[in-house]
Amino acid sequence: MSRHSDTEPDWDKMRDQVIGLGKLSLRKNHYALLRDHVYELERFRELLDCCEELILIARKDDGRIVDANGGACRALAYTREELLSMTLDMLWSEYTQAKNLGFANLNTLGQDAEVAFRHKDGQRLILEGSLSQQMADGLVLVAVVARDVTERKKADADLRDSESRFRSLTQMGADWYWEQDAEFRFTNQTGGGRYFEYFSPSDPIGKTRWEMGYWGPAEDFWETHRQMLERHEPYRGLELRRLGIDGEVRTVIVSGEPVFDESGQFTGYRGVGTDITQSKQAEALIWRQANFDPLTDLPNRRMFHDRLLQEIKKVNRGGNHLVLLFIDLDHFKEVNDAFGHAAGDLLLTEAAARIAGCVREVDTVARLGGDEFTVLISGLNDINCIERIVQDILSQLAKPFCLSNEVVLISGSIGITFYPRDAQDVDELLRNADQAMYVAKNEGRNRFSYFTPALQEQVQKRIRLINDLRGALAGGQMRVYFQAIVDLSNGQIYKAEALLRWLHPLRGMVSPAEFIPLAEETRLIIEIGDWVFNESAAWVKRWRTHFMAHLQVSVNQSPVQFAKNNSNDQWLAYLHDQGLPGEAIVIEITESLLLDSDAEVKASLLKFRGQGVQIAIDDFGTGYSSLSYLKKFSIDYLKIDQSFIRNLAPGSSDMALTEAIIVMAHKLGLKVIAEGVETIEQRDLLIGAGCDFAQGYLFSKPVPPEEFELLIQAGLKSYD
Ligand SMILES: Nc1nc2c(ncn2[C@@H]2O[C@H](COP(=O)(O)OP(=O)(O)OP(=O)(O)O)[C@@H](O)[C@H]2O)c(=O)[nH]1
């Protein structure tokens, strides 16, 4: 142990503080020299403690730590005392292994190496530094001088990770990343998938964007864009197009932002690009499908509506007249029925082309659906030339259509309306054109009709009537009248026809000719027809029970009612409920029903007949008067139309026709009823011709059921 005074240092203590070798090499008799060394060492020690690097000295053999500086204490969170009580492998788990390998697994002894130490709290610290061996007093010491690079390594790894993520994402996706210098020339481009293969040269490096064949949405686009670049402004979603080597235009979206260095100096732009060609194409396809008719390639109803609206706005801003033509092909259904839907399609396509050929490019020809087309003609100074255009369309449509192996003749009916003369808005204009077209149809087809104020009045009246008709049944305004049908052999009432009457609260009696077509069109006839049937059945039941056991009532059934599947079943069920036999009822149908007939109509008629209900053909002679179906559908009665009876005179053609019908019907086993018999002469001629039954004013007008009942009771006064 050494002695010491106040002025003299405590050598024993100092000796302990001297780094590493001090303790072993200290000699007291070298005091003066030593004192200088000690001061020097103390300063050195302080310096080493302050430095951020870790310094650890340990015995190589057992790894015991013999010295540690302040940097080591701070980095590892141990006090110096703690460290001096530890071995190196407690901090560095691979120490023993590294030592056994002669530290060969470290880069090289004495050079920068990277080792993992353990922090006091268990965390892993990456140290980068050197490892050296020293000899002191016969001992081999290992000196670790290192820096804690954990944070830096982590930041490097994060950066590498994020770069690799970015790289793999840009490689995988169709988007790309680009950089430009201060002259807006590309310096880098990454990603883009196959996009750049569409262009030659595909490499943009060294070029500006406008040198690469892109074009923008407007003619002066590049000028404006370059001005913006010069102002170093960011941009988003710039849509550009470029022609690819495959001849297809490709669309890209580009976004960019200016880049500045640390001194605030502008160094260029960087940004991203996306090829949106496919989505643009899909968008265009969807738009086309939504706005064009796929069969004829003409604008469809929706597009037509838009264009009509635009044209109306132009007229409202002071433009010329606007003309709307509504074209419907005549009897087009027959083309489908006779030659098939595919042939119908061919005809529609050809008709579309012919119509389009009659008007200017600027006019809109559209297909609203089915065989309906519209033409919008705007900016006309002289509206008189419309008739020439319409005539041209009609004659083009009337020319033969060659469909595969067939030559088909067809025609069209056209309605014409003017804006603003005929309507206030799109819907009204279209509706009026449609109405005018219907007038052309009703007047015989293959012609045109203008929409006129009278027509407008007619249309409004029609709309009012339809509205009133909707409430007529519930409002108790409907009546069933009965007209007697007499047996011409004895003048007795044998049957009656049930006839619908509408007693309008304001207009009085509305003619069936006026409201029945409307009821059919609106399908109100189904409900009304059921009511007529039920009423008729109820009355005939009463009359059969009290007055005339064999009385039959005929009820008219329109094709619309036939089209409703279960109408007939319902009627038969009602008869059954009333306890009435089928023979009490005759169903009157028109020839056209049989002409258009399908298997369902036939089945339906057979079902009636199966229940004893008889079938009569109404208005015979006015339609096709085809004989074949009379047999095919097992018809019971023919009703000769009153137009033949009206002019019945000996030797007249109507007389000849009437006689022929009667003979033919009898040969086929059918009975004949003459309609509209008004005079005794007509009656006698019919008796002479062998007609079975007759109805008409001569015998009785259609009368309310109560009156008809009196008729049955009283017998027919006019028959004598
Ligand atoms: N081939 C074909 N037929 C169609 C198409 N769309 C609708 N139709 C048919 O076109 C027909 C249109 O008939 P309508 O206009 O009602 O009647 P029409 O026979 O022309 O008789 P009128 O118009 O009274 O002269 C219907 O039979 C539809 O089934 C289509 O795209 N292709």
The ligand as an SDF file (V2000), in Angstrom:
LIG
                    3D

 32 34  0  0  0  0  0  0  0  0999 V2000
  -86.7760   -8.2780  -86.1030 N   0  0  0  0  0  0  0  0  0  0  0  0
  -87.0120   -7.4740  -85.0950 C   0  0  0  0  0  0  0  0  0  0  0  0
  -88.3000   -7.2320  -84.7160 N   0  0  0  0  0  0  0  0  0  0  0  0
  -88.5240   -6.3940  -83.7030 C   0  0  0  0  0  0  0  0  0  0  0  0
  -87.4840   -5.7880  -83.0010 C   0  0  0  0  0  0  0  0  0  0  0  0
  -88.0290   -5.0110  -82.0250 N   0  0  0  0  0  0  0  0  0  0  0  0
  -89.3740   -5.1420  -82.1280 C   0  0  0  0  0  0  0  0  0  0  0  0
  -89.6850   -5.9790  -83.1480 N   0  0  0  0  0  0  0  0  0  0  0  0
  -90.9930   -6.3760  -83.6060 C   0  0  0  0  0  0  0  0  0  0  0  0
  -91.5140   -5.3030  -84.3720 O   0  0  0  0  0  0  0  0  0  0  0  0
  -92.9220   -5.4360  -84.4390 C   0  0  0  0  0  0  0  0  0  0  0  0
  -93.5220   -4.0390  -84.3440 C   0  0  0  0  0  0  0  0  0  0  0  0
  -94.8160   -4.1790  -84.7040 O   0  0  0  0  0  0  0  0  0  0  0  0
  -95.8480   -2.9760  -84.6440 P   0  0  0  0  0  0  0  0  0  0  0  0
  -95.2360   -1.7010  -85.0780 O   0  0  0  0  0  0  0  0  0  0  0  0
  -96.4990   -2.9830  -83.3140 O   0  0  0  0  0  0  0  0  0  0  0  0
  -96.8800   -3.4740  -85.6790 O   0  0  0  0  0  0  0  0  0  0  0  0
  -96.7270   -3.5600  -87.2450 P   0  0  0  0  0  0  0  0  0  0  0  0
  -96.7930   -4.9940  -87.6390 O   0  0  0  0  0  0  0  0  0  0  0  0
  -95.5840   -2.7810  -87.7550 O   0  0  0  0  0  0  0  0  0  0  0  0
  -98.0820   -2.9030  -87.6340 O   0  0  0  0  0  0  0  0  0  0  0  0
  -98.4310   -1.3630  -87.7650 P   0  0  0  0  0  0  0  0  0  0  0  0
  -97.3900   -0.5880  -87.0190 O   0  0  0  0  0  0  0  0  0  0  0  0
  -99.7840   -1.2240  -87.1710 O   0  0  0  0  0  0  0  0  0  0  0  0
  -98.4070   -1.0720  -89.2150 O   0  0  0  0  0  0  0  0  0  0  0  0
  -93.3190   -6.3430  -83.2700 C   0  0  0  0  0  0  0  0  0  0  0  0
  -93.7550   -7.5690  -83.8110 O   0  0  0  0  0  0  0  0  0  0  0  0
  -92.0120   -6.5880  -82.5130 C   0  0  0  0  0  0  0  0  0  0  0  0
  -91.9170   -7.8950  -82.0100 O   0  0  0  0  0  0  0  0  0  0  0  0
  -86.1380   -6.0740  -83.3940 C   0  0  0  0  0  0  0  0  0  0  0  0
  -85.1460   -5.5710  -82.8490 O   0  0  0  0  0  0  0  0  0  0  0  0
  -85.9560   -6.9060  -84.4370 N   0  0  0  0  0  0  0  0  0  0  0  0
  1  2  1  0
  2  3  2  0
  2 32  1  0
  3  4  1  0
  4  5  2  0
  4  8  1  0
  5  6  1  0
  5 30  1  0
  6  7  2  0
  7  8  1  0
  8  9  1  0
  9 10  1  0
  9 28  1  0
 10 11  1  0
 11 12  1  0
 11 26  1  0
 12 13  1  0
 13 14  1  0
 14 15  2  0
 14 16  1  0
 14 17  1  0
 17 18  1  0
 18 19  2  0
 18 20  1  0
 18 21  1  0
 21 22  1  0
 22 23  2  0
 22 24  1  0
 22 25  1  0
 26 27  1  0
 26 28  1  0
 28 29  1  0
 30 31  2  0
 30 32  1  0
M  END
$$$$
